[in-house]
Amino acid sequence: MSLNTLWETSKAPYYPIVAKEGQFTVGFALLFIALLLTGLFGLNRTFLNIPLLGVPASLAFGFGAVFMICAVGVYV
């Protein structure tokens, strides 16, 4: 069995979590949530707020940025 036939037989359909039409909305919402959480974290920077506000803010910013890049498109 060659590598090409193995590749062709193992492919499965891909269903994205967010449809192409909804990526901009999801990305914008995540970036807005990240902005709010970052602002709240900046007002009260305690050790307890790092896992409560800091980590969710950074995750929301990361995923929101990726969704916005996918929604708007990257042209090279």
Biopython code that builds the backbone (N, CA, C, O; Angstrom):
import numpy as np
from Bio.PDB.StructureBuilder import StructureBuilder

atoms = [
    (1, "MET", "N", (0.851, -1.169, 0.000)),
    (1, "MET", "CA", (0.000, 0.000, 0.000)),
    (1, "MET", "C", (0.899, 1.235, 0.000)),
    (1, "MET", "O", (1.809, 1.354, 0.820)),
    (2, "SER", "N", (0.636, 2.134, -0.912)),
    (2, "SER", "CA", (1.465, 3.332, -1.004)),
    (2, "SER", "C", (0.939, 4.406, -0.046)),
    (2, "SER", "O", (-0.176, 4.318, 0.469)),
    (3, "LEU", "N", (1.752, 5.387, 0.167)),
    (3, "LEU", "CA", (1.385, 6.477, 1.063)),
    (3, "LEU", "C", (0.220, 7.273, 0.505)),
    (3, "LEU", "O", (-0.622, 7.757, 1.262)),
    (4, "ASN", "N", (0.163, 7.413, -0.799)),
    (4, "ASN", "CA", (-0.917, 8.173, -1.427)),
    (4, "ASN", "C", (-2.262, 7.481, -1.230)),
    (4, "ASN", "O", (-3.245, 8.154, -0.922)),
    (5, "THR", "N", (-2.338, 6.182, -1.395)),
    (5, "THR", "CA", (-3.610, 5.481, -1.198)),
    (5, "THR", "C", (-4.003, 5.476, 0.272)),
    (5, "THR", "O", (-5.188, 5.564, 0.595)),
    (6, "LEU", "N", (-3.042, 5.377, 1.151)),
    (6, "LEU", "CA", (-3.342, 5.455, 2.582)),
    (6, "LEU", "C", (-3.910, 6.823, 2.934)),
    (6, "LEU", "O", (-4.850, 6.926, 3.722)),
    (7, "TRP", "N", (-3.336, 7.878, 2.349)),
    (7, "TRP", "CA", (-3.819, 9.239, 2.586)),
    (7, "TRP", "C", (-5.240, 9.408, 2.063)),
    (7, "TRP", "O", (-6.075, 10.004, 2.742)),
    (8, "GLU", "N", (-5.526, 8.907, 0.897)),
    (8, "GLU", "CA", (-6.853, 9.055, 0.308)),
    (8, "GLU", "C", (-7.914, 8.259, 1.059)),
    (8, "GLU", "O", (-9.058, 8.703, 1.154)),
    (9, "THR", "N", (-7.561, 7.095, 1.592)),
    (9, "THR", "CA", (-8.551, 6.283, 2.302)),
    (9, "THR", "C", (-8.788, 6.767, 3.721)),
    (9, "THR", "O", (-9.821, 6.450, 4.309)),
    (10, "SER", "N", (-7.860, 7.527, 4.287)),
    (10, "SER", "CA", (-8.013, 7.946, 5.680)),
    (10, "SER", "C", (-8.650, 9.315, 5.832)),
    (10, "SER", "O", (-8.875, 9.757, 6.959)),
    (11, "LYS", "N", (-8.945, 9.992, 4.751)),
    (11, "LYS", "CA", (-9.519, 11.329, 4.888)),
    (11, "LYS", "C", (-10.972, 11.232, 5.341)),
    (11, "LYS", "O", (-11.721, 10.350, 4.920)),
    (12, "ALA", "N", (-11.340, 12.154, 6.202)),
    (12, "ALA", "CA", (-12.690, 12.213, 6.741)),
    (12, "ALA", "C", (-13.250, 13.608, 6.468)),
    (12, "ALA", "O", (-12.484, 14.551, 6.268)),
    (13, "PRO", "N", (-14.555, 13.748, 6.457)),
    (13, "PRO", "CA", (-15.121, 15.087, 6.227)),
    (13, "PRO", "C", (-14.818, 16.013, 7.399)),
    (13, "PRO", "O", (-14.803, 15.591, 8.555)),
    (14, "TYR", "N", (-14.581, 17.266, 7.083)),
    (14, "TYR", "CA", (-14.262, 18.267, 8.101)),
    (14, "TYR", "C", (-15.453, 19.198, 8.272)),
    (14, "TYR", "O", (-15.933, 19.788, 7.304)),
    (15, "TYR", "N", (-15.924, 19.324, 9.494)),
    (15, "TYR", "CA", (-17.023, 20.213, 9.812)),
    (15, "TYR", "C", (-16.523, 21.245, 10.813)),
    (15, "TYR", "O", (-16.249, 20.890, 11.960)),
    (16, "PRO", "N", (-16.394, 22.505, 10.421)),
    (16, "PRO", "CA", (-15.879, 23.517, 11.345)),
    (16, "PRO", "C", (-16.870, 23.805, 12.466)),
    (16, "PRO", "O", (-18.076, 23.613, 12.312)),
    (17, "ILE", "N", (-16.343, 24.265, 13.590)),
    (17, "ILE", "CA", (-17.186, 24.590, 14.739)),
    (17, "ILE", "C", (-18.048, 25.808, 14.439)),
    (17, "ILE", "O", (-19.231, 25.833, 14.782)),
    (18, "VAL", "N", (-17.466, 26.812, 13.806)),
    (18, "VAL", "CA", (-18.174, 28.040, 13.450)),
    (18, "VAL", "C", (-18.188, 28.150, 11.937)),
    (18, "VAL", "O", (-17.153, 28.017, 11.285)),
    (19, "ALA", "N", (-19.364, 28.392, 11.385)),
    (19, "ALA", "CA", (-19.487, 28.520, 9.933)),
    (19, "ALA", "C", (-18.773, 29.781, 9.450)),
    (19, "ALA", "O", (-18.524, 30.696, 10.235)),
    (20, "LYS", "N", (-18.448, 29.828, 8.174)),
    (20, "LYS", "CA", (-17.716, 30.958, 7.600)),
    (20, "LYS", "C", (-18.477, 32.268, 7.779)),
    (20, "LYS", "O", (-17.859, 33.315, 7.972)),
    (21, "GLU", "N", (-19.790, 32.227, 7.719)),
    (21, "GLU", "CA", (-20.593, 33.440, 7.841)),
    (21, "GLU", "C", (-20.619, 33.976, 9.271)),
    (21, "GLU", "O", (-20.889, 35.159, 9.475)),
    (22, "GLY", "N", (-20.345, 33.134, 10.257)),
    (22, "GLY", "CA", (-20.412, 33.555, 11.649)),
    (22, "GLY", "C", (-19.073, 33.822, 12.293)),
    (22, "GLY", "O", (-19.022, 34.147, 13.479)),
    (23, "GLN", "N", (-17.986, 33.695, 11.552)),
    (23, "GLN", "CA", (-16.660, 33.873, 12.148)),
    (23, "GLN", "C", (-16.400, 35.316, 12.545)),
    (23, "GLN", "O", (-15.746, 35.559, 13.560)),
    (24, "PHE", "N", (-16.885, 36.269, 11.785)),
    (24, "PHE", "CA", (-16.669, 37.668, 12.135)),
    (24, "PHE", "C", (-17.389, 38.016, 13.433)),
    (24, "PHE", "O", (-16.832, 38.707, 14.286)),
    (25, "THR", "N", (-18.605, 37.549, 13.586)),
    (25, "THR", "CA", (-19.376, 37.831, 14.796)),
    (25, "THR", "C", (-18.727, 37.200, 16.016)),
    (25, "THR", "O", (-18.592, 37.847, 17.054)),
    (26, "VAL", "N", (-18.329, 35.957, 15.899)),
    (26, "VAL", "CA", (-17.688, 35.264, 17.012)),
    (26, "VAL", "C", (-16.354, 35.923, 17.347)),
    (26, "VAL", "O", (-16.045, 36.122, 18.521)),
    (27, "GLY", "N", (-15.570, 36.259, 16.348)),
    (27, "GLY", "CA", (-14.287, 36.908, 16.576)),
    (27, "GLY", "C", (-14.437, 38.266, 17.233)),
    (27, "GLY", "O", (-13.694, 38.597, 18.157)),
    (28, "PHE", "N", (-15.390, 39.054, 16.765)),
    (28, "PHE", "CA", (-15.619, 40.373, 17.356)),
    (28, "PHE", "C", (-16.089, 40.250, 18.804)),
    (28, "PHE", "O", (-15.646, 41.006, 19.668)),
    (29, "ALA", "N", (-16.981, 39.303, 19.068)),
    (29, "ALA", "CA", (-17.468, 39.108, 20.440)),
    (29, "ALA", "C", (-16.335, 38.673, 21.373)),
    (29, "ALA", "O", (-16.243, 39.156, 22.502)),
    (30, "LEU", "N", (-15.481, 37.771, 20.909)),
    (30, "LEU", "CA", (-14.366, 37.327, 21.737)),
    (30, "LEU", "C", (-13.375, 38.457, 22.006)),
    (30, "LEU", "O", (-12.867, 38.582, 23.121)),
    (31, "LEU", "N", (-13.099, 39.275, 21.004)),
    (31, "LEU", "CA", (-12.194, 40.401, 21.212)),
    (31, "LEU", "C", (-12.801, 41.435, 22.156)),
    (31, "LEU", "O", (-12.079, 42.042, 22.946)),
    (32, "PHE", "N", (-14.099, 41.642, 22.087)),
    (32, "PHE", "CA", (-14.767, 42.576, 23.004)),
    (32, "PHE", "C", (-14.739, 42.043, 24.432)),
    (32, "PHE", "O", (-14.497, 42.800, 25.372)),
    (33, "ILE", "N", (-14.984, 40.747, 24.600)),
    (33, "ILE", "CA", (-14.909, 40.134, 25.927)),
    (33, "ILE", "C", (-13.489, 40.227, 26.477)),
    (33, "ILE", "O", (-13.298, 40.485, 27.666)),
    (34, "ALA", "N", (-12.504, 40.021, 25.625)),
    (34, "ALA", "CA", (-11.106, 40.142, 26.056)),
    (34, "ALA", "C", (-10.798, 41.565, 26.505)),
    (34, "ALA", "O", (-10.083, 41.761, 27.487)),
    (35, "LEU", "N", (-11.327, 42.553, 25.802)),
    (35, "LEU", "CA", (-11.110, 43.939, 26.193)),
    (35, "LEU", "C", (-11.736, 44.231, 27.554)),
    (35, "LEU", "O", (-11.122, 44.899, 28.386)),
    (36, "LEU", "N", (-12.937, 43.742, 27.784)),
    (36, "LEU", "CA", (-13.595, 43.949, 29.076)),
    (36, "LEU", "C", (-12.850, 43.254, 30.206)),
    (36, "LEU", "O", (-12.619, 43.853, 31.256)),
    (37, "LEU", "N", (-12.478, 42.012, 30.003)),
    (37, "LEU", "CA", (-11.772, 41.278, 31.054)),
    (37, "LEU", "C", (-10.403, 41.876, 31.349)),
    (37, "LEU", "O", (-9.965, 41.889, 32.499)),
    (38, "THR", "N", (-9.727, 42.369, 30.320)),
    (38, "THR", "CA", (-8.428, 43.015, 30.524)),
    (38, "THR", "C", (-8.591, 44.299, 31.323)),
    (38, "THR", "O", (-7.776, 44.601, 32.194)),
    (39, "GLY", "N", (-9.635, 45.048, 31.030)),
    (39, "GLY", "CA", (-9.903, 46.268, 31.792)),
    (39, "GLY", "C", (-10.211, 45.976, 33.249)),
    (39, "GLY", "O", (-9.727, 46.676, 34.139)),
    (40, "LEU", "N", (-11.005, 44.955, 33.500)),
    (40, "LEU", "CA", (-11.306, 44.568, 34.884)),
    (40, "LEU", "C", (-10.059, 44.069, 35.603)),
    (40, "LEU", "O", (-9.856, 44.365, 36.780)),
    (41, "PHE", "N", (-9.240, 43.325, 34.905)),
    (41, "PHE", "CA", (-7.998, 42.834, 35.506)),
    (41, "PHE", "C", (-7.051, 43.998, 35.812)),
    (41, "PHE", "O", (-6.348, 43.970, 36.822)),
    (42, "GLY", "N", (-7.028, 45.001, 34.963)),
    (42, "GLY", "CA", (-6.172, 46.162, 35.183)),
    (42, "GLY", "C", (-6.605, 46.997, 36.374)),
    (42, "GLY", "O", (-5.777, 47.658, 37.001)),
    (43, "LEU", "N", (-7.905, 46.976, 36.696)),
    (43, "LEU", "CA", (-8.386, 47.734, 37.849)),
    (43, "LEU", "C", (-7.995, 47.091, 39.171)),
    (43, "LEU", "O", (-7.751, 47.796, 40.150)),
    (44, "ASN", "N", (-7.932, 45.778, 39.214)),
    (44, "ASN", "CA", (-7.633, 45.082, 40.467)),
    (44, "ASN", "C", (-6.690, 43.924, 40.156)),
    (44, "ASN", "O", (-7.130, 42.802, 39.905)),
    (45, "ARG", "N", (-5.399, 44.206, 40.176)),
    (45, "ARG", "CA", (-4.400, 43.191, 39.836)),
    (45, "ARG", "C", (-3.963, 42.456, 41.099)),
    (45, "ARG", "O", (-2.994, 42.846, 41.749)),
    (46, "THR", "N", (-4.668, 41.416, 41.431)),
    (46, "THR", "CA", (-4.286, 40.569, 42.561)),
    (46, "THR", "C", (-3.955, 39.187, 42.029)),
    (46, "THR", "O", (-4.247, 38.851, 40.881)),
    (47, "PHE", "N", (-3.338, 38.398, 42.893)),
    (47, "PHE", "CA", (-2.959, 37.045, 42.492)),
    (47, "PHE", "C", (-4.185, 36.185, 42.188)),
    (47, "PHE", "O", (-4.123, 35.290, 41.345)),
    (48, "LEU", "N", (-5.292, 36.455, 42.869)),
    (48, "LEU", "CA", (-6.522, 35.694, 42.647)),
    (48, "LEU", "C", (-7.139, 36.009, 41.284)),
    (48, "LEU", "O", (-7.780, 35.148, 40.680)),
    (49, "ASN", "N", (-6.952, 37.225, 40.803)),
    (49, "ASN", "CA", (-7.565, 37.619, 39.528)),
    (49, "ASN", "C", (-6.819, 37.113, 38.303)),
    (49, "ASN", "O", (-7.324, 37.219, 37.186)),
    (50, "ILE", "N", (-5.629, 36.567, 38.498)),
    (50, "ILE", "CA", (-4.904, 36.029, 37.340)),
    (50, "ILE", "C", (-5.679, 34.864, 36.717)),
    (50, "ILE", "O", (-5.932, 34.898, 35.513)),
    (51, "PRO", "N", (-6.072, 33.825, 37.486)),
    (51, "PRO", "CA", (-6.846, 32.753, 36.838)),
    (51, "PRO", "C", (-8.298, 33.139, 36.557)),
    (51, "PRO", "O", (-8.928, 32.570, 35.666)),
    (52, "LEU", "N", (-8.833, 34.105, 37.315)),
    (52, "LEU", "CA", (-10.238, 34.476, 37.122)),
    (52, "LEU", "C", (-10.459, 35.426, 35.951)),
    (52, "LEU", "O", (-11.467, 35.322, 35.252)),
    (53, "LEU", "N", (-9.528, 36.350, 35.732)),
    (53, "LEU", "CA", (-9.702, 37.339, 34.671)),
    (53, "LEU", "C", (-8.583, 37.315, 33.632)),
    (53, "LEU", "O", (-8.845, 37.472, 32.439)),
    (54, "GLY", "N", (-7.361, 37.121, 34.066)),
    (54, "GLY", "CA", (-6.223, 37.206, 33.155)),
    (54, "GLY", "C", (-6.165, 36.082, 32.140)),
    (54, "GLY", "O", (-5.979, 36.325, 30.948)),
    (55, "VAL", "N", (-6.323, 34.864, 32.603)),
    (55, "VAL", "CA", (-6.253, 33.713, 31.694)),
    (55, "VAL", "C", (-7.424, 33.699, 30.705)),
    (55, "VAL", "O", (-7.198, 33.498, 29.512)),
    (56, "PRO", "N", (-8.680, 33.907, 31.163)),
    (56, "PRO", "CA", (-9.770, 33.963, 30.169)),
    (56, "PRO", "C", (-9.629, 35.124, 29.181)),
    (56, "PRO", "O", (-10.023, 35.004, 28.021)),
    (57, "ALA", "N", (-9.069, 36.244, 29.641)),
    (57, "ALA", "CA", (-8.870, 37.376, 28.733)),
    (57, "ALA", "C", (-7.857, 37.035, 27.651)),
    (57, "ALA", "O", (-8.055, 37.371, 26.484)),
    (58, "SER", "N", (-6.777, 36.371, 28.035)),
    (58, "SER", "CA", (-5.772, 36.028, 27.035)),
    (58, "SER", "C", (-6.283, 34.960, 26.073)),
    (58, "SER", "O", (-5.976, 35.007, 24.882)),
    (59, "LEU", "N", (-7.052, 34.006, 26.568)),
    (59, "LEU", "CA", (-7.636, 32.992, 25.680)),
    (59, "LEU", "C", (-8.653, 33.606, 24.722)),
    (59, "LEU", "O", (-8.680, 33.275, 23.537)),
    (60, "ALA", "N", (-9.487, 34.502, 25.244)),
    (60, "ALA", "CA", (-10.471, 35.162, 24.384)),
    (60, "ALA", "C", (-9.784, 36.001, 23.318)),
    (60, "ALA", "O", (-10.231, 36.041, 22.172)),
    (61, "PHE", "N", (-8.690, 36.676, 23.694)),
    (61, "PHE", "CA", (-7.974, 37.475, 22.703)),
    (61, "PHE", "C", (-7.327, 36.586, 21.641)),
    (61, "PHE", "O", (-7.370, 36.905, 20.453)),
    (62, "GLY", "N", (-6.735, 35.480, 22.065)),
    (62, "GLY", "CA", (-6.078, 34.582, 21.116)),
    (62, "GLY", "C", (-7.052, 33.974, 20.120)),
    (62, "GLY", "O", (-6.823, 34.013, 18.911)),
    (63, "PHE", "N", (-8.135, 33.414, 20.631)),
    (63, "PHE", "CA", (-9.121, 32.801, 19.738)),
    (63, "PHE", "C", (-9.862, 33.856, 18.918)),
    (63, "PHE", "O", (-10.188, 33.616, 17.756)),
    (64, "GLY", "N", (-10.129, 35.015, 19.509)),
    (64, "GLY", "CA", (-10.796, 36.082, 18.768)),
    (64, "GLY", "C", (-9.949, 36.589, 17.626)),
    (64, "GLY", "O", (-10.467, 36.872, 16.546)),
    (65, "ALA", "N", (-8.641, 36.709, 17.849)),
    (65, "ALA", "CA", (-7.749, 37.160, 16.781)),
    (65, "ALA", "C", (-7.699, 36.150, 15.645)),
    (65, "ALA", "O", (-7.690, 36.530, 14.474)),
    (66, "VAL", "N", (-7.668, 34.876, 15.981)),
    (66, "VAL", "CA", (-7.637, 33.837, 14.937)),
    (66, "VAL", "C", (-8.937, 33.839, 14.147)),
    (66, "VAL", "O", (-8.917, 33.716, 12.922)),
    (67, "PHE", "N", (-10.074, 33.977, 14.837)),
    (67, "PHE", "CA", (-11.350, 34.015, 14.123)),
    (67, "PHE", "C", (-11.451, 35.249, 13.235)),
    (67, "PHE", "O", (-11.996, 35.168, 12.134)),
    (68, "MET", "N", (-10.939, 36.386, 13.690)),
    (68, "MET", "CA", (-10.985, 37.585, 12.861)),
    (68, "MET", "C", (-10.072, 37.450, 11.642)),
    (68, "MET", "O", (-10.420, 37.907, 10.553)),
    (69, "ILE", "N", (-8.921, 36.833, 11.819)),
    (69, "ILE", "CA", (-8.040, 36.604, 10.671)),
    (69, "ILE", "C", (-8.715, 35.682, 9.670)),
    (69, "ILE", "O", (-8.635, 35.910, 8.463)),
    (70, "CYS", "N", (-9.383, 34.641, 10.161)),
    (70, "CYS", "CA", (-10.087, 33.724, 9.257)),
    (70, "CYS", "C", (-11.287, 34.398, 8.587)),
    (70, "CYS", "O", (-11.581, 34.126, 7.423)),
    (71, "ALA", "N", (-11.976, 35.271, 9.314)),
    (71, "ALA", "CA", (-13.165, 35.905, 8.754)),
    (71, "ALA", "C", (-12.796, 36.953, 7.710)),
    (71, "ALA", "O", (-13.436, 37.031, 6.661)),
    (72, "VAL", "N", (-11.785, 37.748, 7.980)),
    (72, "VAL", "CA", (-11.424, 38.831, 7.065)),
    (72, "VAL", "C", (-10.589, 38.292, 5.918)),
    (72, "VAL", "O", (-10.719, 38.748, 4.783)),
    (73, "GLY", "N", (-9.742, 37.335, 6.206)),
    (73, "GLY", "CA", (-8.906, 36.741, 5.173)),
    (73, "GLY", "C", (-7.523, 37.345, 5.166)),
    (73, "GLY", "O", (-7.321, 38.505, 5.527)),
    (74, "VAL", "N", (-6.596, 36.546, 4.755)),
    (74, "VAL", "CA", (-5.204, 36.978, 4.646)),
    (74, "VAL", "C", (-4.823, 36.880, 3.176)),
    (74, "VAL", "O", (-4.884, 35.808, 2.574)),
    (75, "TYR", "N", (-4.433, 38.007, 2.612)),
    (75, "TYR", "CA", (-4.065, 38.032, 1.206)),
    (75, "TYR", "C", (-2.571, 38.233, 1.092)),
    (75, "TYR", "O", (-2.029, 39.191, 1.643)),
    (76, "VAL", "N", (-1.907, 37.354, 0.395)),
    (76, "VAL", "CA", (-0.467, 37.433, 0.229)),
    (76, "VAL", "C", (-0.147, 37.879, -1.185)),
    (76, "VAL", "O", (1.024, 38.011, -1.540)),
]
sb = StructureBuilder()
sb.init_structure("model")
sb.init_model(0)
sb.init_chain("A")
sb.init_seg("    ")
for serial, (resi, resn, name, xyz) in enumerate(atoms, 1):
    if name == "N":
        sb.init_residue(resn, " ", resi, " ")
    sb.init_atom(name, np.array(xyz, "f"), 0.0, 1.0, " ", f" {name:<3s}", serial, name[0])
structure = sb.get_structure()
